[in-house]
Amino acid sequence: MQLGPRVLRLFLNIYPPYLFSRTQVKYISPDWRQCVVELKKSFLTRNYVGTTFGGSLFAAADPIFMLMLIHILGIKNYVIWDKEAKIKYLKPARSTITFHFEITAKDLKNIQSQISRKGKALPQFKVFGIDAAGKTCVEVDKQIYIRKKIKS
């Protein structure tokens, strides 16, 4: 069963790892190609030196690209998993951090092309965590594994 964007957004907002870290999915586009996630700074996400804990920053960004692709491509037809992730901390996060996720038509065309040629795709995506002052605090790189399901 696949949920609509509004229902998934509400579900993620009460999902314990998001709820207790004050992470909120603010928006998912009707076509699933855009998503906005916010991580609020709070005593629950503060690290020893008073900035936002890196694990909370990573967790806020972690599942989104995979979930978007599941809904764009369809879980009945494709196997879709997170394959690899890398996070780069560029500046201490001292305020709410906003992540803007996007999967473009070009990304989807490249995925379909790779699957046609190689039987699988390993697309790379990048998202930036931006603070309240508009400064980039974190960069997250994700690689997703995608292949067609084998019909039995």
N, C-alpha and C positions, 0 to 999 in steps of 0.2 A: 504494500500500500504506500503510495506517495502522497505526501501532504502538500497542500497549497502553500504559497509563500507566506501568507498571513498566519496560518496555523503553525508552520514550522518556526516562524519568528517568535510566536508566543511560547511554543514548546522550548526553544533554545533559551528563552529568557527565564524559564523556571528550572532548566536543567542545572543540577547542583553545582557543577564546576563553573558555570557562568553566573548563576544566582549569587553564590557566596564570594565570588571575586568582583562583584558589581559590574560584570560585563553585560552589555545589552546589545541585541541585534536591533538596530533602529529602522532598517529598511531592507527589503528584498524586492527587487523589481519583478513584475509579473512574468517576464521571460527568463527569470533566474540568472540573468547575466550581470547584475550589479547587486552589491550588498554593502551595507554600512554597519560597522560594529564599533561600539564605544566601550572603553574600559575606564571607569571612574577611579580616581585615586582615593583610597580610604585606608583606615587602620587595618582592614583585612588584606589589603594588597601592598601595604608599605613594607619595604625591606629594612634591614638593620640601620641603614644610613638615611632613611626617610624618603627615598624615592620609590617609584613603583617597582615591585618585585619582577625580575625578568621572566620567571615562570608564568606569572599572570599575563604578561605581555604576549608570550608565546602561545599560551592557552587560548587567548582571545582570538588569535589569528589561525590557529591550527586546523579546525575542521572545515572551514568555510569553502575553500576551492573544491574539495572533494564533494561536499554536499551540493554545491551549485552544479557540478558536472553530473552527479547522479540524477538531478532533476532535469537537466538539459538533455542528456543523452538517453536516459531511461535505465533504471536498474534491472528491468526485465531482459534487456538486450545486451548489457555491458557489465563486465567486472570492472569496478572502479575502486582503487585503494590509494591511500597516501603511500608514497614510496620513499621520499626523502624530504628532509627539512633542514634549513639552516637559518639562524637568526643572527643579526649583527646589531649590536647596541651602539648607536651613534652619539647619543646624548642622554643624560639622566632624564627620566620621565617624572616631572614634578606636577603634572596636571592631568586632566582627562585626555586620553589618547584615542584618536579616531582612525580607523582603518577603512579605506575605500577599496573594495574588491571589484574587479571587472574581468569578465571573459568576453573577448571580442569575437566578431564574426570571423576574423582572420585566424584567431586561435582555434575556433571550431573547425574551420576548413583544413588547417594544418593537422589537427587530430584525426579527422576523417581520412586525409591523405596518407598519414603514417600507418593507420590501421589497414588501409587498402594495400599498401606496399609491404608492410612488415608483419601484419597480424596483430600489432599492438602499438600503442603510443605512450610516450613518456614526456608529456608536456611540462614545461617549467613555467611557473607563475611567480610574480613578485608583488608584494604589498608593503606599503609603508605605514608606520604608526606616526601620526602627526599630533603634536600637542596643541593646547589652547592658543598658543601664540603663533601657530602655523609652522613651527619648526619640526623637522623630521627627527624623531628620537630612535626609531627602530626600523630595520629592514628585514623582512621575512621572505625567504625563497622556499618555494614548495615544488616538488616534483610529484606528479600523479601517474599511477599506472592504470592504463585503460586497454581492455581488449574486448572483443565480442564474445558473448557467452556461446558455448558450444551447445547446440540443441541436441537433445537425446531422443 
